Amino acid sequence: MDQLMYSWLSCCAIAPSVAAMSVWVLRHWTNVDLFLYVLSCQEILSAVCVFAYSVVNVIRSQNEASCNLVVWGLTTVRIFQVSTLSSLAIDRALILKWPYKYRFTVRQNQIKYHLTVLACMAALVGTAGVFARLSPDQFRDALTSHSANIYNNTCTLHPFSWDLRFNLFLAIIYGALILASFFTFVFILLNYKRSTNKYHPRSNSRISSIGDLTLEHLGSTEAIAKFNTGICMDSLCKTKKNRLVDGLSGNSSVRMIIVGSRFSETPVCASQ
């Protein structure tokens, strides 16, 4: 048995373990991030495709249908993974740029629609890869005699097995996605520390970082007013009520009149 056969057998053994670990992560994972969840599912699909690809090469199948199906699956999953990683990086950059505005504007359904579009586009690229495959005779002519003996009667993803125009198309797609991910990653590194320092709690200030975030990014003035009257005033009334009890027990001359009840929509506090 040659070395190439040993490598395919090792891939057959490793791929199911990778899929099992991905399933275990999904079962014990409480994160609801769609991008990370889809990436874990893609790893399972990738392991299944690698296992099928290894089996086809181990048995040296002459069936073109099985080879085309495996090539389509691997090409689709790879494009889908790279595009999802780029979308994940862009999503994190937008969160750093507009912390609350982006989270309140972009909903889960929009992210699901975006991932569905990416999956459809990746499937179309995989279909183009199947039609762009050269015939076995053309592929052997494109390789040297030594390489032709190695890849003879096997299903391969070698660049020479595809048409040159499809190789250029793949190179452009991968290059654009990699560049977008790289520049987005640099933006995240440059702005992450700055954003952390901006919203770090300040001990000398009467307003904490949570208050700053609420006032700056929570939303409209009506939302802030509703937030203040519905929650902050309620807590303020409770605080003044406790002070009233303490003042009466200590014979204090401070008198407070609390107007409203717990059943009112917006409790009001007043002092006299």
C-alpha positions, -999 to 999 in steps of 0.1 A, spaced: 0 0 0 15 34 -10 18 65 11 -11 82 -5 -34 53 5 -23 57 42 -31 94 41 -66 87 28 -72 61 55 -61 86 82 -86 111 68 -113 85 70 -105 79 106 -102 116 117 -132 130 99 -159 112 121 -141 122 153 -142 159 141 -179 156 134 -185 140 168 -167 168 186 -187 194 167 -219 177 177 -208 176 213 -200 213 213 -234 221 199 -252 200 225 -233 216 254 -232 251 241 -255 278 254 -244 306 231 -270 318 207 -247 335 183 -259 325 148 -226 329 131 -207 307 156 -235 281 155 -235 280 117 -197 276 117 -200 246 140 -226 230 117 -203 237 87 -175 218 104 -198 188 107 -207 190 69 -170 195 61 -161 164 81 -188 144 63 -175 156 29 -139 148 37 -149 113 48 -168 107 16 -139 122 -4 -115 98 13 -137 68 8 -140 76 -29 -102 78 -32 -95 47 -11 -118 25 -33 -105 43 -64 -140 46 -77 -145 51 -114 -180 65 -109 -181 102 -121 -214 108 -102 -199 101 -68 -168 122 -76 -189 151 -88 -211 150 -57 -180 150 -34 -164 178 -53 -196 199 -51 -199 193 -14 -163 203 -6 -163 233 -28 -197 245 -14 -187 240 22 -154 258 18 -169 288 2 -197 289 28 -171 287 56 -149 315 43 -179 338 36 -194 331 71 -160 339 88 -159 372 69 -195 380 79 -186 372 115 -157 396 114 -178 424 98 -205 418 124 -181 422 153 -166 454 137 -201 469 133 -209 461 170 -177 480 180 -187 509 158 -223 512 169 -227 491 201 -264 496 207 -277 510 174 -265 480 154 -279 455 179 -313 471 180 -315 476 143 -302 442 129 -325 414 140 -320 376 141 -342 371 111 -320 394 90 -289 374 100 -307 341 91 -316 356 57 -280 367 51 -267 332 60 -293 316 37 -281 339 8 -245 329 15 -254 292 14 -272 296 -19 -243 315 -34 -219 288 -22 -240 261 -37 -240 279 -70 -202 281 -69 -200 244 -61 -222 236 -91 -199 257 -113 -170 237 -100 -186 205 -111 -192 218 -146 -157 233 -148 -139 199 -141 -118 187 -170 -121 152 -185 -96 126 -172 -77 127 -205 -73 165 -204 -63 164 -167 -36 138 -174 -23 160 -203 -21 190 -179 1 171 -154 36 156 -157 39 119 -162 49 114 -125 19 133 -112 -4 116 -137 6 82 -122 -3 95 -87 -36 110 -96 -47 83 -121 -81 69 -114 -87 91 -84 -111 119 -76 -91 150 -70 -94 187 -62 -62 196 -79 -63 231 -95 -53 215 -128 -85 194 -127 -105 226 -132 -107 250 -161 -84 280 -158 -112 305 -158 -128 288 -128 -95 288 -110 -93 325 -115 -128 329 -103 -121 310 -71 -89 330 -65 -108 363 -68 -135 351 -44 -110 338 -18 -88 368 -22 -117 393 -17 -130 374 14 -96 371 29 -88 408 24 -121 418 39 -115 395 69 -80 408 74 -88 445 73 -119 440 95 -97 421 120 -72 450 121 -101 474 127 -113 452 156 -79 451 172 -74 489 169 -108 498 183 -114 471 209 -90 485 235 -103 520 228 -139 509 233 -131 491 265 -114 521 280 -143 544 269 -169 523 288 -147 513 317 -163 522 351 -150 554 365 -147 556 403 -145 594 405 -177 599 385 -213 599 398 -224 581 366 -212 546 359 -204 532 325 -238 516 324 -254 550 327 -231 564 300 -241 535 277 -278 541 284 -276 578 278 -255 576 247 -267 545 229 -300 533 243 -321 550 217 -345 578 215 -353 604 241 -387 588 247 -371 555 255 -347 571 280 -376 591 296 -397 559 299 -367 541 313 -361 568 339 -397 573 350 -406 536 351 -375 523 369 -353 550 383 -382 570 398 -396 538 413 -363 531 430 -360 567 441 -394 566 457 -384 535 476 -352 552 488 -371 583 500 -397 561 517 -369 543 536 -354 577 546 -389 588 558 -391 558 581 -356 564 594 -364 601 600 -395 594 619 -378 568 641 -350 592 648 -373 622 655 -360 640 625 -376 673 614 -374 662 577 -409 656 563 -416 639 530 -448 634 512 -449 605 487 -476 610 460 -489 581 440 -491 543 446 -475 512 433 -504 507 410 -498 539 391 -480 537 358 -454 564 366 -448 569 403 -440 605 413 -420 616 443 -421 650 460 -407 666 491 -421 693 512 
